[in-house]
Amino acid sequence: MAVAVLAVSLSGPLMAAMVVPPLAIAFWRNGLAAVALAPVALGGRREELRGLRGGQLRFILLSGVTLAVHFATWVTSLTLTSVASATALVCLQLVWIVAWQLLRGERFGGLVSTGLVLAFGGVLVVSGVDFTLSVRALVGDMLALVGGIAAAAYTVLGSRARQSVTTTTYTFVCYGSCALVLAVACLVSGQDLAGYPAPQWGLLLLVTGTAQLLGHSVLNHLLATTSPMAVSLALLLEVPGASILAAVILGQQPPALALLGLGVMLGGMALVVVGNRGSATLTEAPVD
């Protein structure tokens, strides 16, 4: 799990360091990941792929679409605001899931309610600081928030799909459908899918191998075998991890007040995770 968290922490800094258009970055990291998984999926999982029908396939494809929205907004936000702000705001996905459950009438303890207030209070602090810096940074924050909402939808849909589908099959189809949606988005928006300098291709391969395959794919597997609370808490470490790496790689140093807001946000998310630990049951999913 520690390796997976380190791998996803590299995602924001590496993508922010690229000169490749943001939608193209999102396309290539998902497309290359699907290609990397193809030999296993089309070999050992061929029968399972052929057997995908109805609700199974629908939930996987919808997961791919929401994942495309997540990457399109989040990667774009990295060109507008700091890696620390973008990563923290996009990691609010668990908070959005719990907020949605509250709207549907589910009840949680005081710990969750306190966590939600702290998390959204932290968002206001970070966004307020970024607004004083530039409207551009605030737009980046808003895109990252949308990316977090899309990630929440992806998580909910993916959990439904993973109840009866192995990690390899789910990941292969999801990444492939996500890449297809992003390819269309690139063509419509006029963002080039090729013609980059060689070092940029190296960064694309690096972010695919680390964040996409070693990070997200491993975490997809862990969700079927490990406590969701443990995975969720571990993922919160992506925020300080990405912030430290962005400071080292890109020289980004957010204002002190923004760091305070990030800390409040992280604390709130941790309370939501801990307070929510007994409200959902872990459904055993097929493991490769």
C-alpha positions as CSV (number, residue, x, y, z in Angstrom):
1,M,0.0,0.0,0.0
2,A,2.9,2.4,0.8
3,V,4.3,1.9,-2.7
4,A,0.8,2.6,-4.2
5,V,0.5,5.9,-2.2
6,L,4.0,7.0,-3.3
7,A,3.1,6.2,-6.9
8,V,-0.1,8.2,-6.9
9,S,1.7,11.1,-5.1
10,L,3.9,11.4,-8.2
11,S,0.9,12.0,-10.4
12,G,0.3,15.7,-9.8
13,P,3.9,16.9,-9.8
14,L,4.8,14.8,-12.9
15,M,1.8,16.0,-14.9
16,A,2.3,19.7,-13.8
17,A,5.9,19.4,-15.1
18,M,4.7,18.5,-18.6
19,V,4.2,20.8,-21.6
20,V,1.8,18.2,-23.2
21,P,-1.9,19.5,-23.4
22,P,-3.8,18.4,-20.3
23,L,-6.5,16.4,-22.1
24,A,-3.8,14.6,-24.0
25,I,-2.0,13.8,-20.8
26,A,-5.2,12.3,-19.5
27,F,-5.7,10.3,-22.7
28,W,-2.3,8.9,-22.9
29,R,-2.0,7.8,-19.3
30,N,-5.3,5.9,-19.6
31,G,-4.7,4.6,-23.1
32,L,-1.2,3.4,-22.4
33,A,-2.4,1.7,-19.2
34,A,-5.1,-0.1,-21.2
35,V,-2.5,-1.2,-23.7
36,A,-0.3,-2.5,-20.9
37,L,-3.2,-4.5,-19.5
38,A,-4.3,-5.9,-22.8
39,P,-2.1,-9.0,-22.9
40,V,-3.4,-10.1,-19.5
41,A,-7.0,-9.1,-20.1
42,L,-7.3,-10.5,-23.6
43,G,-5.4,-13.7,-22.6
44,G,-6.4,-14.9,-19.2
45,R,-9.6,-12.9,-18.9
46,R,-11.0,-13.4,-22.5
47,E,-14.0,-15.4,-21.4
48,E,-14.9,-12.9,-18.7
49,L,-14.7,-10.0,-21.2
50,R,-17.0,-11.9,-23.6
51,G,-19.4,-12.5,-20.8
52,L,-19.9,-8.9,-19.8
53,R,-23.6,-8.0,-20.1
54,G,-26.2,-5.6,-19.1
55,G,-25.6,-4.0,-15.7
56,Q,-22.0,-5.1,-15.4
57,L,-21.0,-3.5,-18.6
58,R,-23.1,-0.4,-18.1
59,F,-21.5,0.3,-14.7
60,I,-18.0,-0.2,-16.0
61,L,-18.6,2.1,-19.0
62,L,-20.2,4.7,-16.8
63,S,-17.1,4.4,-14.5
64,G,-14.9,5.1,-17.6
65,V,-16.9,8.2,-18.5
66,T,-16.8,9.6,-15.0
67,L,-13.0,8.8,-14.8
68,A,-12.6,10.8,-18.0
69,V,-14.4,13.8,-16.5
70,H,-12.2,13.4,-13.4
71,F,-8.9,13.4,-15.3
72,A,-10.0,16.1,-17.8
73,T,-10.8,18.6,-15.0
74,W,-8.1,17.6,-12.6
75,V,-5.2,17.6,-15.1
76,T,-6.4,20.9,-16.4
77,S,-6.5,22.3,-12.9
78,L,-2.8,21.5,-12.5
79,T,-2.0,24.1,-15.2
80,L,-3.9,26.8,-13.3
81,T,-3.3,26.3,-9.5
82,S,-0.7,24.7,-7.3
83,V,-0.2,21.0,-7.1
84,A,-1.0,21.1,-3.4
85,S,-4.3,22.8,-3.8
86,A,-5.4,20.7,-6.8
87,T,-4.5,17.4,-5.1
88,A,-6.2,18.2,-1.9
89,L,-9.4,19.4,-3.5
90,V,-9.6,16.4,-5.8
91,C,-9.1,14.1,-2.9
92,L,-12.4,15.3,-1.4
93,Q,-14.1,12.5,-3.2
94,L,-14.9,10.6,0.0
95,V,-16.4,13.8,1.5
96,W,-18.7,14.1,-1.6
97,I,-19.7,10.5,-1.2
98,V,-20.7,10.9,2.4
99,A,-22.5,14.2,1.7
100,W,-24.5,12.4,-1.0
101,Q,-25.4,9.7,1.5
102,L,-26.6,12.4,3.9
103,L,-28.8,13.9,1.2
104,R,-30.3,10.5,0.7
105,G,-31.3,10.3,4.3
106,E,-28.5,8.2,5.8
107,R,-27.4,9.2,9.3
108,F,-23.8,9.5,10.6
109,G,-22.3,10.3,14.0
110,G,-21.0,13.6,15.2
111,L,-17.4,12.7,14.1
112,V,-18.5,12.6,10.4
113,S,-20.5,15.9,10.7
114,T,-17.5,17.6,12.3
115,G,-15.2,16.2,9.6
116,L,-17.5,17.5,6.8
117,V,-17.6,21.0,8.4
118,L,-13.8,21.0,8.7
119,A,-13.2,19.7,5.2
120,F,-15.4,22.3,3.5
121,G,-14.1,25.0,5.8
122,G,-10.6,24.1,4.6
123,V,-11.9,24.4,1.0
124,L,-13.1,27.9,1.7
125,V,-9.7,28.9,3.2
126,V,-7.7,27.4,0.3
127,S,-10.0,28.9,-2.4
128,G,-10.0,32.3,-0.6
129,V,-6.2,32.3,-0.6
130,D,-6.0,31.3,-4.3
131,F,-8.6,34.0,-5.2
132,T,-6.3,36.7,-3.7
133,L,-3.5,35.3,-5.8
134,S,-5.4,35.2,-9.1
135,V,-8.7,34.4,-10.7
136,R,-6.8,31.8,-12.7
137,A,-5.9,29.9,-9.5
138,L,-9.5,30.1,-8.3
139,V,-10.7,28.6,-11.6
140,G,-8.1,25.8,-11.1
141,D,-9.5,25.1,-7.6
142,M,-13.1,24.9,-9.0
143,L,-11.9,22.4,-11.7
144,A,-10.2,20.3,-9.1
145,L,-13.5,20.3,-7.0
146,V,-15.4,19.1,-10.1
147,G,-12.6,16.5,-10.5
148,G,-13.3,15.3,-7.0
149,I,-17.0,15.0,-7.6
150,A,-16.3,13.0,-10.7
151,A,-13.9,10.8,-8.8
152,A,-16.7,10.2,-6.2
153,A,-19.1,9.1,-8.9
154,Y,-16.3,6.9,-10.4
155,T,-15.8,5.3,-7.0
156,V,-19.5,4.5,-6.4
157,L,-20.0,3.1,-9.9
158,G,-16.8,1.2,-9.7
159,S,-17.7,-0.4,-6.4
160,R,-20.9,-1.7,-8.1
161,A,-19.0,-3.1,-11.0
162,R,-16.3,-4.7,-8.9
163,Q,-18.9,-6.8,-7.0
164,S,-18.8,-9.4,-9.8
165,V,-15.8,-8.5,-12.1
166,T,-12.1,-9.1,-11.5
167,T,-9.7,-6.2,-11.1
168,T,-8.0,-6.8,-14.5
169,T,-11.2,-7.0,-16.5
170,Y,-12.7,-3.9,-14.7
171,T,-9.5,-1.9,-15.0
172,F,-8.9,-2.8,-18.7
173,V,-12.4,-1.9,-19.9
174,C,-12.7,1.2,-17.6
175,Y,-9.3,2.7,-18.8
176,G,-10.1,1.9,-22.4
177,S,-13.5,3.5,-22.4
178,C,-12.0,6.5,-20.5
179,A,-9.3,6.9,-23.1
180,L,-11.9,6.8,-25.9
181,V,-13.9,9.6,-24.3
182,L,-10.7,11.7,-23.8
183,A,-9.6,11.1,-27.4
184,V,-12.9,12.6,-28.6
185,A,-12.5,15.5,-26.2
186,C,-9.0,16.1,-27.6
187,L,-10.2,16.1,-31.1
188,V,-13.1,18.5,-30.3
189,S,-10.9,20.9,-28.4
190,G,-8.0,20.8,-30.8
191,Q,-5.5,19.5,-28.3
192,D,-2.7,17.6,-30.1
193,L,-2.2,13.9,-29.4
194,A,1.3,13.7,-30.8
195,G,4.3,15.7,-31.8
196,Y,5.8,16.2,-28.4
197,P,9.6,16.2,-27.6
198,A,11.1,12.9,-26.6
199,P,11.4,13.8,-22.9
200,Q,7.7,14.4,-22.7
201,W,7.0,10.9,-23.9
202,G,9.3,9.7,-21.2
203,L,7.2,11.6,-18.6
204,L,4.0,10.2,-20.0
205,L,5.4,6.6,-19.7
206,L,6.6,7.4,-16.2
207,V,3.2,8.8,-15.0
208,T,1.5,5.8,-16.6
209,G,3.8,3.2,-15.0
210,T,3.7,4.8,-11.5
211,A,0.5,6.7,-10.9
212,Q,-1.8,4.7,-13.2
213,L,-0.6,1.1,-13.0
214,L,1.4,1.0,-9.8
215,G,-0.9,3.4,-8.0
216,H,-4.6,3.3,-9.1
217,S,-4.6,-0.3,-10.4
218,V,-3.0,-1.6,-7.2
219,L,-5.5,0.4,-5.1
220,N,-8.4,-1.1,-7.1
221,H,-7.0,-4.5,-6.2
222,L,-6.6,-3.6,-2.5
223,L,-10.2,-2.4,-2.3
224,A,-11.3,-6.0,-2.8
225,T,-9.0,-7.4,-0.2
226,T,-8.4,-4.6,2.4
227,S,-10.5,-2.5,4.7
228,P,-11.9,0.5,2.7
229,M,-11.1,2.7,5.7
230,A,-7.4,1.7,5.6
231,V,-7.2,2.4,1.9
232,S,-9.0,5.8,2.3
233,L,-6.8,6.9,5.2
234,A,-3.7,5.8,3.2
235,L,-4.9,7.8,0.2
236,L,-5.0,11.0,2.3
237,L,-1.2,10.8,2.4
238,E,-1.2,11.6,-1.3
239,V,-1.8,15.3,-0.4
240,P,1.3,15.9,1.7
241,G,3.3,13.5,-0.6
242,A,2.3,15.4,-3.7
243,S,3.0,18.8,-2.0
244,I,6.5,17.8,-0.9
245,L,7.3,16.4,-4.4
246,A,5.9,19.5,-6.1
247,A,8.2,21.7,-3.8
248,V,11.2,19.6,-4.8
249,I,10.5,19.0,-8.5
250,L,8.7,22.3,-9.4
251,G,9.7,24.7,-6.6
252,Q,6.1,25.3,-5.6
253,Q,5.6,26.7,-2.1
254,P,2.0,27.5,-1.3
255,P,1.3,30.5,1.1
256,A,1.2,29.6,4.8
257,L,-2.5,30.3,5.1
258,A,-3.2,27.9,2.2
259,L,-1.1,25.2,3.9
260,L,-3.2,25.8,7.1
261,G,-6.4,25.3,5.0
262,L,-5.0,22.1,3.5
263,G,-4.2,20.8,7.0
264,V,-7.8,21.6,8.2
265,M,-9.2,19.9,5.1
266,L,-7.0,16.8,5.6
267,G,-8.0,16.6,9.3
268,G,-11.7,16.8,8.3
269,M,-11.3,14.1,5.7
270,A,-9.6,11.8,8.3
271,L,-12.5,12.3,10.7
272,V,-15.0,11.5,7.9
273,V,-13.1,8.3,7.2
274,V,-12.8,7.2,10.8
275,G,-16.4,8.1,11.6
276,N,-17.7,6.4,8.6
277,R,-15.9,3.1,9.2
278,G,-18.9,1.2,10.5
279,S,-21.5,2.5,8.1
280,A,-20.6,0.4,5.1
281,T,-19.9,-3.3,4.7
282,L,-17.1,-4.6,2.6
283,T,-18.4,-6.6,-0.3
284,E,-16.0,-9.4,-1.4
285,A,-15.1,-8.9,-5.0
286,P,-13.3,-11.3,-7.4
287,V,-9.5,-11.0,-7.1
288,D,-7.0,-11.8,-9.8
